[in-house]
Amino acid sequence: MSMADGKSPDYDQESKSGDTTVKVICLGDSAVGKSKLVERFLMDNYQPQQLSTYALTLFRYHTKLNEDNVCVDFWDTAGQERFSNMHPSYYHQAHACILVFDVSRKVTYKNLPMWLKELRDYRPEIPCLCAANKIDVDYKITQKSFNFAKKQGMPFYFVSASDGTNVVKLFRDAINAAVSYKNNSTDYMDEVMRELETFNSMGLTDSGFDTPDGAENKSITDGPSIS
């Protein structure tokens, strides 16, 4: 999986070290905080690599799951989303996707179906997680309903790249989902959805950024955060 030549790794080939290797991509409009979320999760524990062939950047991360060594490559769009679509190579061999929008910009939420459609054109089966970023701008936003994820059967997370809220939870779940997908198992995503079923059973009307009267905040996931 050498990247010395600036080319994309082949995730279908077993690594020389025998580690499980997975690719996790982030999607969403420009400036929703995709890169900042990745950097917040990784902090100093990553090796950014330029993929000159595709003008992309990936962040390599090593971890352990159930005593197995896992090598995770988080792919960064490097601004390509400004052109409303991504190069097919961005989706190639991806094992999981984090779909991100900015709670302070309604249009980024409204564009989620567009990004999901493009993802499914290339990777129809991979697990996808939805993240509402920048909640630190106004924490009251967590009292509002965003039912896009529920309708699509995705785990949903209120997160902040700025203060770290739920960032670890989001990325650990994404890594587990990617490994489970590569191992041809849906068990982990089923577990995640059960864990978050209290949020999915709220029964709120999807009104974009509008909150039905009497709605309460029940949507922040419990999980480790970076202070």
C-alpha positions as CSV (number, residue, x, y, z in Angstrom):
1,M,0.0,0.0,0.0
2,S,2.8,2.3,-0.8
3,M,1.8,5.9,-1.7
4,A,5.3,7.0,-2.6
5,D,4.3,7.3,-6.2
6,G,1.2,9.4,-5.4
7,K,-1.2,6.7,-6.6
8,S,-4.2,5.4,-4.9
9,P,-3.7,2.2,-2.7
10,D,-5.5,-1.0,-3.8
11,Y,-7.8,-1.8,-0.9
12,D,-8.7,-5.2,-2.4
13,Q,-5.2,-6.5,-1.9
14,E,-4.0,-7.7,1.4
15,S,-1.4,-5.5,3.0
16,K,2.1,-6.8,3.4
17,S,1.7,-6.5,7.2
18,G,-1.5,-8.5,7.1
19,D,-3.5,-5.6,8.6
20,T,-7.1,-5.1,7.6
21,T,-7.2,-2.0,5.3
22,V,-10.3,0.1,4.8
23,K,-11.2,3.3,3.0
24,V,-13.6,5.8,4.6
25,I,-14.8,8.8,2.5
26,C,-16.5,12.0,3.6
27,L,-19.1,13.7,1.4
28,G,-21.0,17.0,1.6
29,D,-20.9,20.6,0.4
30,S,-17.8,22.7,0.5
31,A,-16.9,24.2,3.9
32,V,-19.2,22.0,6.0
33,G,-16.1,21.0,8.0
34,K,-15.3,17.5,6.5
35,S,-11.5,18.0,6.7
36,K,-11.8,19.6,10.2
37,L,-13.7,16.7,11.5
38,V,-11.1,14.2,10.2
39,E,-8.3,16.3,11.7
40,R,-10.1,16.7,15.0
41,F,-10.5,12.9,15.3
42,L,-6.9,12.2,14.3
43,M,-5.2,15.1,16.0
44,D,-1.5,14.4,15.7
45,N,-1.9,10.7,15.0
46,Y,-2.1,10.7,11.3
47,Q,0.1,10.8,8.2
48,P,-1.4,13.0,5.4
49,Q,-0.5,11.8,2.0
50,Q,-1.0,13.6,-1.3
51,L,-2.5,11.6,-4.1
52,S,-1.2,13.6,-7.0
53,T,-3.0,11.5,-9.6
54,Y,-6.4,12.7,-8.3
55,A,-5.5,15.9,-6.5
56,L,-6.8,14.4,-3.3
57,T,-5.4,14.0,0.2
58,L,-5.8,11.0,2.5
59,F,-5.1,10.7,6.2
60,R,-3.8,7.3,7.3
61,Y,-4.7,6.1,10.8
62,H,-3.8,2.9,12.6
63,T,-6.0,1.3,15.3
64,K,-7.1,-2.0,16.8
65,L,-10.5,-3.7,16.6
66,N,-11.0,-6.8,18.6
67,E,-7.2,-7.3,18.8
68,D,-6.9,-7.0,15.0
69,N,-4.7,-4.3,13.5
70,V,-6.6,-2.0,11.2
71,C,-5.2,0.6,8.8
72,V,-7.8,3.2,7.9
73,D,-7.5,5.7,5.1
74,F,-9.8,8.8,5.5
75,W,-10.1,10.4,2.1
76,D,-10.4,14.2,1.8
77,T,-12.1,15.9,-1.2
78,A,-9.5,18.6,-1.4
79,G,-12.2,21.0,-2.6
80,Q,-13.5,18.9,-5.6
81,E,-17.0,19.2,-4.2
82,R,-17.1,22.8,-5.4
83,F,-17.7,21.3,-8.8
84,S,-20.9,19.6,-7.5
85,N,-19.5,16.1,-8.1
86,M,-16.5,14.0,-7.3
87,H,-14.1,12.1,-9.5
88,P,-15.1,8.4,-9.7
89,S,-11.8,7.5,-8.1
90,Y,-13.0,9.1,-4.8
91,Y,-15.6,6.4,-4.5
92,H,-13.6,3.5,-5.8
93,Q,-13.2,0.7,-3.2
94,A,-14.7,2.8,-0.4
95,H,-16.0,0.8,2.5
96,A,-17.9,3.5,4.4
97,C,-19.1,7.1,4.0
98,I,-19.6,9.9,6.4
99,L,-22.2,12.4,5.0
100,V,-21.7,15.9,6.5
101,F,-23.8,19.0,6.5
102,D,-23.4,22.4,8.3
103,V,-26.3,23.1,10.7
104,S,-25.7,26.9,10.2
105,R,-26.3,26.6,6.4
106,K,-29.7,25.1,5.4
107,V,-28.6,24.6,1.8
108,T,-26.0,22.1,2.9
109,Y,-28.7,20.0,4.4
110,K,-30.9,20.3,1.4
111,N,-28.1,19.0,-0.8
112,L,-27.6,15.8,1.1
113,P,-29.9,13.8,-1.3
114,M,-27.7,14.9,-4.2
115,W,-24.6,13.6,-2.5
116,L,-26.2,10.4,-1.5
117,K,-27.5,9.7,-5.0
118,E,-24.0,10.2,-6.4
119,L,-22.5,7.9,-3.7
120,R,-25.1,5.2,-4.5
121,D,-24.3,5.4,-8.2
122,Y,-20.8,4.2,-7.4
123,R,-21.1,2.4,-4.1
124,P,-24.7,1.2,-3.7
125,E,-24.2,-0.9,-0.6
126,I,-21.6,0.7,1.6
127,P,-22.7,1.9,5.1
128,C,-23.3,5.6,5.4
129,L,-23.4,7.7,8.5
130,C,-24.8,11.3,8.7
131,A,-23.2,14.1,10.7
132,A,-24.7,17.5,11.6
133,N,-21.6,19.6,12.1
134,K,-20.9,23.0,13.8
135,I,-23.5,22.6,16.6
136,D,-21.1,24.7,18.7
137,V,-22.4,27.8,16.8
138,D,-25.8,27.3,18.6
139,Y,-26.4,24.2,20.7
140,K,-30.1,24.9,20.5
141,I,-29.9,23.5,17.0
142,T,-29.8,20.0,18.5
143,Q,-33.5,20.6,19.4
144,K,-34.4,20.7,15.8
145,S,-35.4,17.8,13.6
146,F,-33.3,16.5,10.7
147,N,-35.1,13.4,9.4
148,F,-33.1,12.8,6.3
149,A,-30.9,10.2,8.0
150,K,-34.0,8.5,9.5
151,K,-35.6,8.2,6.1
152,Q,-32.4,6.7,4.7
153,G,-31.8,4.3,7.6
154,M,-28.5,6.1,8.6
155,P,-27.1,6.6,12.0
156,F,-27.2,10.3,12.8
157,Y,-24.8,12.4,15.0
158,F,-24.7,16.0,16.2
159,V,-21.1,16.9,16.1
160,S,-18.6,19.7,16.4
161,A,-15.2,19.8,14.9
162,S,-14.5,22.8,17.0
163,D,-15.1,21.4,20.5
164,G,-15.0,17.7,19.6
165,T,-18.5,16.8,20.5
166,N,-19.3,13.2,19.3
167,V,-16.4,13.2,16.9
168,V,-14.7,10.1,18.4
169,K,-18.1,8.3,18.5
170,L,-18.8,9.2,14.8
171,F,-15.4,8.0,13.5
172,R,-15.2,4.9,15.6
173,D,-18.6,3.8,14.4
174,A,-17.5,4.6,10.8
175,I,-14.4,2.5,11.2
176,N,-16.3,-0.4,12.6
177,A,-18.9,-0.1,9.8
178,A,-16.2,-0.1,7.2
179,V,-14.4,-3.2,8.6
180,S,-17.8,-5.0,8.9
181,Y,-18.6,-4.1,5.3
182,K,-15.3,-5.4,4.1
183,N,-15.9,-8.6,6.0
184,N,-19.3,-8.9,4.3
185,S,-21.1,-8.4,7.6
186,T,-23.9,-6.0,8.4
187,D,-24.0,-6.9,12.1
188,Y,-22.2,-3.8,13.2
189,M,-24.4,-1.4,11.4
190,D,-27.4,-3.2,12.8
191,E,-25.9,-2.7,16.3
192,V,-25.4,1.0,15.6
193,M,-28.9,1.4,14.4
194,R,-30.3,-0.3,17.5
195,E,-28.1,1.9,19.7
196,L,-29.6,5.0,18.0
197,E,-33.1,3.7,17.7
198,T,-34.3,6.1,20.3
199,F,-33.5,8.9,18.0
200,N,-35.0,7.2,15.0
201,S,-38.3,6.6,16.9
202,M,-38.9,10.3,17.7
203,G,-41.5,10.5,15.0
204,L,-40.7,14.1,14.2
205,T,-41.9,15.6,10.9
206,D,-39.0,16.4,8.6
207,S,-39.3,20.1,8.2
208,G,-35.7,21.0,7.4
209,F,-34.4,23.2,10.2
210,D,-37.9,23.7,11.8
211,T,-38.7,22.0,15.1
212,P,-42.3,20.8,15.8
213,D,-43.8,22.4,18.8
214,G,-42.9,20.6,22.0
215,A,-40.0,18.7,20.5
216,E,-37.2,18.0,22.9
217,N,-33.6,17.4,22.4
218,K,-33.1,13.6,22.4
219,S,-30.6,13.4,19.6
220,I,-27.1,13.9,21.0
221,T,-25.4,10.5,21.1
222,D,-23.5,9.5,24.2
223,G,-19.9,8.9,23.4
224,P,-16.4,10.0,24.0
225,S,-15.5,13.5,22.9
226,I,-12.3,15.4,22.7
227,S,-12.1,18.4,25.0
